[in-house]
Amino acid sequence: MKCPLPILFVPLLAIGCQDFQEPKKSQVNYPATEKKIIIDNYFGEEVKDPFRWLEDDNSEATKAWVTLQNETTHAYLENIPFRKNLKDRLQELWNYEKITTPFKEGDYTYFYKNDGLQNQYVLYRFEEGEKAQVFLDPNRFSEDGTTSLMAISFTEDGELLAYTISEGGSDWRKIIVIETQNCTIKEDTIKDVKFSNISWYKNEGFYYSSYDKPLGSELSDKTDQHKLYYHRLGTKQSEDKLIFGGTPSEKHRYITAKVTKDNNYLLISAANSTAGNKLFLKNLVEKNSSLIPIISNEESDTYLIDNRGANLFLVTNYKAPNQKIVQVPASSPTPENWIDIIPETEYVLNPTKGGGYFFAEYMVDANSKVLQYNYDGAYIREIQLPGIGSTSGFSGKKDDKEVYFNFTNYYTPGSSYKFSVNSGHYEQYWSPQIDFDPQLYESKQVFYPSKDGTEIPMIITYKKDLDLNAKNPTILYGYGGFNVSLTPYFSIVNAIWLEQEGVYAVPNLRGGGEYGKDWHDSGIKLKKQNVFDDFIAAAEYLIKHKYTSNKYLAIKGGSNGGLLVGATLTQRPDLMQVALPAVGVLDMLRYHTFTSGAGWHYDYGTSEDSAEMFTYLKAYSPLHNIKNGITYPATLITTGDHDDRVVPAHSFKFAAELQDKQYGDKPVLIRIETNAGHGAGTPVNKTIEQYADIFGFTFYNMGYKELPNKKVNKIFKE
């Protein structure tokens, strides 16, 4: 005989027959969120959107909702007994000198440095034998530290610098030009620039890209017509010449330009999605030369890495999913004339150049391997790295005798090394002095089967002699999209987690770039569920092998990783205790209607493409799969009120829906950082506060009354 259940609780039938119990009262009195039903029709199916009004970031109602939600969230977080301990320890551990890999421009060597708790890294420079001096200090750009220094571009002789700034974390940027000798501003600021690089032509001017500024909301209105401009120094921005784009019949969402170092050629990349680009060549020596198509479709990715006279060197995955370097004459640059210089291998290639050599970094199961080649493609040597992990750098000018590189992994803070391009010898240039002992920790790479049997790699990091008792607090972090590769790197916030007896696990999900274009394409559009299955299987592996259990597991991810967390918590709410979606893409039916979201269609498809694509998206869209009568994990949603990449409306609507339908006493909170964007350039003080809240929420909802590391508890109680 079946047990009768009230209609409200029908979804519980999927779990099985059980005696009815009243749900526990929520720990939180959530602010009431008004429902204003809007119905959309997709291929004959009606879909309700009761919280559409939260998409209007300019409305007073939305602003009031944000204020009330933040008040509710912070009231909860401030009552966590060890939150202050976490914040104090984060500040203590963060407070050490950090220096990035140096690079040379003109007569100077430049590097970024943070003394410890500075909100933004400072750009320093020095001449050989001289003491380093502050060159640009973005901490002086604004009082609250929320204006950050982003891209920098020097002229070839190092005499001029164009740099971009971001205000409040926005993707909209300003370009400022200075003379490097005396740091004086050269001319008026270039405004309203977005998703742009800066490429100089001699010392006369530079190319940059932007969109027309939205007439409505700068934060959320669609921007899908990118344009390439040339700015001549000494002229007004209104006089800048439109070089490419702006044709209504052929829109491009992403356009970038690159001038060869000899100023002879301009390469223009044009794309409509985050994968695949057209590539054009313009001869800058010949007056009124036309654009020559190198690649005329967007089925592959190709870009210029360097040139040698009239020969171009291109990095491409055209008929080479793992990428290769080819050489081609600028006079006839199309693929049939390409000659392999560094052929494709079984590993993904990510090359750099410096000192007249190519440095071919390969990902071998997400770890770095570096081979050195000359420009004729002759193998020089393999560079024996300091350990197993990730490297970056190996870049510089053609006449450099030395280049620098950085090495790190999940438990080893990054150190810089100076490498002789001719001898192959290197020496440590700088290493951090940090109150964290990497000798106490280790990483283990495992391979586990996903739902369809595909083997997925995962690196698990923890304190040595970990007791596999199923009680270790564990963060499972993932991304799985946009050809992005998750390789080992050291993070101060992750160090805090490890120090607190935590396990940190990172699987390399399909949709990423760890195994090339084929790996990426196996996690997109109608195969996107593979990514979620890979992540769920990673959690099941950790539980099966007793690294943790569902009571001590938290899942975490940002942006596309926020989608990953949202989909996983709605598909398998039983699997984890805590969910931490950050700046997530959570409304899969409307994501493409905001800012540059339509450019993500290569990975996602859109709800307007076809009935099949709509049905598939709706089946996993986190917002549309929250059900009544389900106990979802304790959830802390984080976003920024100035995020104009993944607009905060995604998180707002998801929080409102989850608060409305949550069954039981596990909290659903949203933490909305003010004057902050998608993450880049976030001040250190805001980051510390944010992670004190995130980790405090996580430990507290795993049942901890004090931090697992008793030493830290003791230090900060005294």
N, C-alpha and C positions, 0 to 999 in steps of 0.2 A: 504494500500500500504506500502511495506517495504521500509525503508530508505536505499539507496545504501551506502555501505561503501567500502573503498579501501581494497584490500585483506590483507594488512599488519595488519589491525585492526579487522579481523574476530573474534578473541577471545572475543572482546567486545560484540558480539552478545549475549553471555550468560548473559550479564548484562541487555540487553534490548535495544530497539531502542532509539537513541538519536541523536541530531544534532551534526555533526562533529565539533570538536574544535582542533586546533593545540595544541600539548602537550607543557606544560611549559618547558622552557629551564632548564636543570639541574643546580643546584647550584654549582656543582663541575665539574671541568675539569679532568676527570679520565685519568690516564695513559693508553695509548693504550696497549692492551693485544693481542699479536699475536695469531691467530688461526692456529693450525696445526692438521688438521682433522685425527683422528685415528678412525677406525670403528671396533667394536667388534661384534661378532655374538653369540647371546644367543638363542639356541634352534630355529634357523632359523630366528630370528629377529635381524636386524642390529641396533646398537646403536652408535651414534657419540660421540666422546670424544675430543672436539677441544682444551681443555686446559690440556691434559695429560702431556705435557712437564713440567708443574708446579709441578709434582710429584717428579721430580729430584732435591732433596734438595742440591745436591753438584754442580749443574751447575751454571755457572756465570750468565746465563740468568735469572734463578730463583732468585738468590741473587739480581740482578739489579732490577727485578720486585718488590721484597720485599722493597727495598730502596725507589723506586718511590711511591709505595702505602703508605708507612709510611710517607713520606714527604707530600703527598696529604692529608692524614688523619690528621696529626698534624697541618697543615696549617689551616684546617677547624676548628679543636677543639680550637686552640689558639685564634680564633676570637669570641668564645662564651664569652659574656661579664661577666658572673658570674662564669666562670670556676675556676678562682683563688680564689674566695670566697669559693667555695666548697672545694677546696684543703686545704685552710687555716682552714676551720672548721673541716675537716676530721683530720688534724694534731692535732688540739686543742683537739678534743674529744678523739682521739686515745691515747693521752698522759696521761695515767694513769697506775698505777701499776697493772699488771695482774699476778695471781698466779694459777697454776693448782692444782688439787687434789694430796695430798702427797701420797707416797708409801714407804714401808720399804724394805731395802735390807741390810743384815748383821747387823752391829751396827748403821747404818745410816738411817735417813729419808730423802728422796729425793723429790724434786719438781722442776717444771719449772717456771721461772719468767721472765717477760719482764718489764723493768722499765718504759716503755711508748712507745717510738718510736724506740726501738732497732729493727734491721731488723730481728733478729732471737731470739727465746726464749733461755734463759740460764738455764742450769741444775745446781741446788744448792743442798747442803746436810747439815745436821746437826746431831749431837749426842744430846741425851736428855739433856736439860739444857744448851746447848751451842748455840752460834750464828751461823746462816747459813753462809756458805762459797760457793763461786763459785767452781763448780766441772768441768763442761765443758762449754766453751763459744764458740758456733759456729760463733759468730760475728767475731772471730779471724781466722776463717778457710780461709777466702778470703777477699780481700780489698773491694769488691763491695757488700758483703753480700749475694751472690748468691749460696754459698756452705752451705748446711743446714744439721743439725743433724736429722736423721730419726729414724730408729728402734734402740732400746737398749735391751741388754739381759745380765743379771747378772748371775753368778754362784749361786748355792743355798746358799752358805755361804757369798756371796757378795764380795768376794775377787778379782774377775776378772770381767771385763765388756767388751763385744764385742758390738760395735756400728757401724752403717752404716752412710755414708755421701752421699749426692747427690750433684753433681756439675751442676750448670746451670739448675736445675729442671729436670734433666734426671732420668728415671727409672733405668738406670744402676748405680749401687752403689759400694762402696768400704767398706770393713769391717776392722776396726781397733780394736786391743785388748790392753787393758791397765790393770795395777795393780791398784786397787782402792785406796790402802793405800797411795801411793805416786804419782799416776796419770802418771806413766811412761809407755811408749809404750812397750808392751811385745815382739812383733816380727814384721816381715814384714806385710805390708798391703795385704789383700786379695782383688783382683780386679775382675772387670767384673761380678758382681753379680746382678741378676735381679729377682724381684718378689719372694723374699726369706724372711723367718723368720730365726732366729738363735736359736738353741736349744742345750744347753750344755750337755755333758756327763761328770759327775763329774767335776773336774777342769783340765781334760786332753785334751779336744778338743770339737768341736761342729759340728753340722750338718747345712748345708746351701744348697741353690739351685741356679742354674743358667742355662743359655743357652750357646751354643757355640757362640762366638762373630761373628757377621756377617762379611763376607769378603768384602761386598760392603758398603752400607750406614748403619752406626750404628743407624741412626734416623729412617729409614723407612723399612729396609729389614725384611722379615718375621722371627720370632723366635717362633718355635712351638715344639721344642724338649727339654723339661725341664729335668734336671738331678739333683739328690740329691748326695751331697758329704759329706764325713766326713773329717774334718781337725784336725789333731793332733798337738797340740802346739809344737813349736820348729822345725817343718818340713816345707819344701817349699810347696807352693800352687800346684806346678806341681806334688807333691807326694800325693795329696789328693785322698782318695779312693772313687771311684764311688760306691755308695750304691744301687741306684735305678734309672731306666730310661736309655735312650740311646739305647734302642732296636728298630731298624727301623721298625720291624713288629708290635710294640705296643707303639706308641708315646703317651706321656702325656704332655700337655701344661703347667700344673700347678702342682708342687709337693712340698709338705711341710712335715716337720718332727717335732715330739714332743717327748721328752724323759720325762718319769714320774719322779717326784721329788725324788723318791728313786733310780733312775738310773737303774731300773730293766727291763723296757720295752721301746721299741721304736715304736711309731705309725706313719705310713706313709700314707698321703693322696695324691691320684693321681686323676687328673681330666683333661678333655679335653675342658671343658667349664666353665663358671663362675657359673654354677649351677650343682649340682650333683657330687659326688666323690666316688671313691673306697677307702677302708680303709684296711690297712694291719698292722699286729702286729708282732714284733720280740722280742724274749726273749733275753735280753742283758746279763743275768747271765749265760745262757747255751752257751758254745762255739759252733760256727758253726750252730747255730739254724737257721731254715728256716723261711721265711715269711709266716705267717698264714693269709689268707684272712678273714676279718670280714664282709665286704660288697664287693661283686665282680662285681657290676655294678654301673653305674652312674645315677641311677634313683632317688636317694635321697641324702641328705646331712647329714653327720655324723662326729662328731669330739669328741676327748677326752677332758673332762673338769677336771678330777682328777682320782686318784686311791686310794684305801685303801688296802694295801697289794696286794694280788693276785686278787682283785676285781677292775674292771674298771668301771668308770662312764662316760657314753657317752651322748652327746646331739644329737638328731636325729629328722628328719622329715620323717623317714621311717614309712609308714602307720600312720603318725601323722602330717598332713600338718602344724599345728601350733607349732610343736616341743614339745619334752618331754625329761626328763632325765631318762636313764635306767642304771641298774647295771648288770654286767655280769662277770663271771669268766674268767680270762685271758687264762686259759687252754682250754676253749670252748666258744669263744667270738662271735659266729655267732647269728643272730637274734632270732632263735628259743629258745635260752637260756636267752634272755633278760628279766629282771624283771623291771617293771615300778617303779621308785622312786618318780618322780614328773610327773604324767600323763598329757597328752594333755588336754587343756581346750579350750574354745571358743576364747581365746585371744592368740596372738603370744608370745611365751616364748623366752627371751634373758637372760640366767642366768649367774651369776658370782659366785665366791667362795671366802671366807675369814674367818679366825677365826674358821675354822672347820664347817662352815655352807654354804649352798647354798642360794643365794639371787636370787629369781625368779622375774625378771622384766618382766611385761606384758605390751603390748601396748593395751590400751583401747581407740579406736578411735584416735590413734597416740599419746596419752598421757600416761605417766608412772604410773604404779602401782607396788609396790614391796612387795613380801611376803618372809618371812624367813623360811627355812626348815633345819632340821639336815640331816646328811648323811644317815639316815634310812628312810628318806622321811616324817618324822613327822613334821606337821605344827607347827611353833613357834609363829609367829605373822605377822600381816600386819604392814608395816612401814608407818606411816602417814607423807607424804612428806610436804614440806613447802607450796606447792600450786599446781595448775594444770599446768603441763608442762613436762619437760624431766629431767631424772636423769641419771647419769653415776657414775661408781666407784663400791663401795661395794666389793672391791677385796683386797686380801692380802694373807698372809701365814696362815697355819693351826693353829699356836700357837699365832697369833695376838689376843689381847684382844679388839682392836679397829680397825675399818676400816674407810675409808673416802669416802664421796660421794659428788657429785656436783649437783646442781639444777639450772635450767634456764627455760625461755620461750622466746617468741618473743620480749618481751619488758622488761624483767628482766635480768640484767647482772648476769652471773653465780657466785654463792657463794659456798664455800666448808663447809662441816659439818663433825664433828668427831662423829662416831657412836659406842656405846658399844655393842658388839655382844651378851653379856649375858643379860644385862638389857633392851636393846632396846631403851635406851635414847640416844639422840644426842644433840649436841650443835654446834652453828656456829663457824667454825674454821677461816674463812676469808671471807670478803666481799669487793667488789671493791669500791673505791671512784672515782666516775665518774660524769662528768658534764652532766648528763642525768637523768631526773626524771621519773621513771617508773609509778609513780602515775598518770601521765597525759594521759596514754595510756591504751588500753584494747584490748583483743582479743575475737572474737566471732566465735564459730564453727557452721557451717551450713552444711546441707546435700542437695544436688541438684541432679536432674535426668540427667544422660547422655543420649546420643542419643537412646540407647537401653533400657532405663528405669532404669538402675543400679544406685543405690544411691551412690554418691561420697561425702566424707567429705572434707571440706575446712575450714581452719582457716584464718580469716580476722583480721588484726591488724591495728589499727588507733588511732588517738587522740580522747579522750572522747568528746562527744557532736558533733561528726562528722555530718556535714550537708549533707544529701543525695540529692545533687543537680545535680548529674551527671557530676560534673566538678572537681572531686578530682583526682589528678595525682596518678595513680595506677600501681604498678608492680605486675603482675601475674607470679609467679615462679613455675616451675615444673620440674619433673625428669621422673618418670614413667618407671622404668626398673630395671633389674638385682637384683630384690628382695631387693632393697634399700628402706629404710623407711625414710620419711621426718617427723621428729618430731620437736617440738618447741625448738628453740635455739636462744640465743641473738647474734646479729652481730652488730659490730660498724657501718658498712656501711649501714645496714638496719635501724639502729637508726638515721642516718643522713637523710635517706629517710622519716622516720616517723616525724622527727623534721621539715621537709619541708612540712608539711601538707599532706604527702603522705599516701596512703593505700598500705599495703603489704599483698598479698593473696597467700596462699599455699594450693592447693588441693592435696589430697592423691590419685593419679591416679593409675589405674590398671597397672600391670607390676612391681609395688613396692612390698614391703614386709609387709605393715601395717596390712594386714589380712591373712598373711601366704602364703603357696605355691600356693593355689588355686587362690588367688588374683594376685600373680605373673604370673602364667600360663595363666591367662585370658587377658594378655597384651603382648604376645610374638608371634613370627612367623606370622602365618596367622590370628592372632587376634591383631596384633600390632595397627591397626587402632583404636581399642577401646581406646588406650591411647590418641591419638590425639582428638578423639571425646570427651573424658572426659575433656580435657584441653579447647577445644572450648566451651563446655557447661559451664565450669567455667567462662570463659570470658562473655558468654551470661548472666549468672546469675548476675555477677557484674554490667553489663549494665542494665539489666532489673530492678534491685533493686536500681538503681541510685547511686551506690557507685562511678561510673565513667561512661564514654561514650567512644566510639571508638577513639575520639579525644584525650583523656587523658589516654589511656591504653597502657602500654608497657608489652611485654611478654619477659621472661628471663629464661635461663637455660644453663647448661654447660655439655659437654660431651654427654651422652645419652640425657640429657636435651637440649643440642644444637641441636640434631636431632629433638627433640620435637618442638623447636622454628622454626627450618627450615621447618618442615612439616606443621606446623600451618600457618606460614606466606605465604606459597605457596598455601595452600588449602583455607584459608580464609583471603586474604590480606586486606579485607575491615574491619576486626574486630578490628584491633589495629593501633595505630599511630606510634609506635616504636617497633622494634624487636631487641633483644640483644642475638644472639646465640654465646656461648663461647665454644671454643675447641670442636666443634661439630662433630658428625659422620654424614656427609652430602652426601657422595657418597655411597649409599647402594648397588651398584653393585660391588664395588671394595674394600670395607672396609676390607674384610677378607684377602686381599693380602699384607697387611702391618703389620709389627711387630707381636704382639700377637693378632691381630684382629680376626683371625679365631676362637679364643676362645670365641667369643661372639655369636657363631652360635646358642646356646641354646635360646637366646632371639630373634635373628633376622632371623635365617636361612641364606643361602647364595644363590647368583645368579646361582651357579653351582649345587644346589641340585636337582632342577626339573624345568620344564617349568612353573608350577603353582607358585613355590616360586619366580622364576625370575619375572614373571608378577606382582606378589603382591608387591615385593620390588620396582620395577620400578614405580609402581603406586603411591607410596608415597615418594620415594627417593627425598629429597629436590633439589639436583643438577639437577635431570632429570625432574622436574616439574615446572621450571621457564619458563614462556611463554612471547612471545612478546606481546606488547600492553596492559599490565597489570600494574597498579600503585601499586607497593609494598610499604609497610611501610618504613619509615626512618629506616635504618638498620646499626648497628655498629657490625661488626663481630670481635671477639677477639680470638687470638691464641698466642702460644709461638713458637719461631723458634726452640726450643729444645724439643718440645713435641714428645716423642717417644712412646706414648700410642695411642692417636688419632692424627695421623701425621698431620702437618699443611696443607698438600696438600688438605685435605678436605675443609678447610676454603679458601685456595687460589683459588681453582677451583670454589667454590660457589660464591665468591666475583667477580671473573672475569665474570662468567655467569650472575649474577644479575646486575652488572654494564652494561653489554652489552645489556640487554633486558629491563631494567627499563624504564617505560613510565611515564614521568612527572618529577617534580622537587625535589622529596624526595631523600635525599642523601643515597648512599650505600657506606659505608666505611669499611675498614679492618684495625684493629690496631694489629700489630704484635710485641709482646714483645720480645726483644732480650735477649739471655742468660736466657731463661725461658722455663719451661716445661708445664706439664698438670695442674699445680696449686700448688701442695704440696711444701712447703718450700719457696714459693715466698716471697722475702724480703718485709718488711713493707713499705719502701719508694716506691717500685714499685706498691704495692697494693693501696696505697693512690693516686698515680698519675693515676692509671688505673680507679679507681672509680670516681675521679674528672672528668675524661673524659666521663665515661659511664653515670653518672648522669647529667653532663653538656649537653651532646648530647641529653639525654632523655627530660629534661626540655625545652631545646631550640627548639626541634622539636615538642613539645606540644604547642609551641607558647609563652612561657614565655620570657619576656625581662629582668626580674630580678627574683631572687628566690622567691618562695611563702612566705617563712618566712621572713618578712620584718626586723625583729630584726637582723637576721644573715647578711642580706644585709647591714644594717646600721653599724653593728660592724666592718665589714671588708672594708667599704668604708672610715671610719674615720682613 
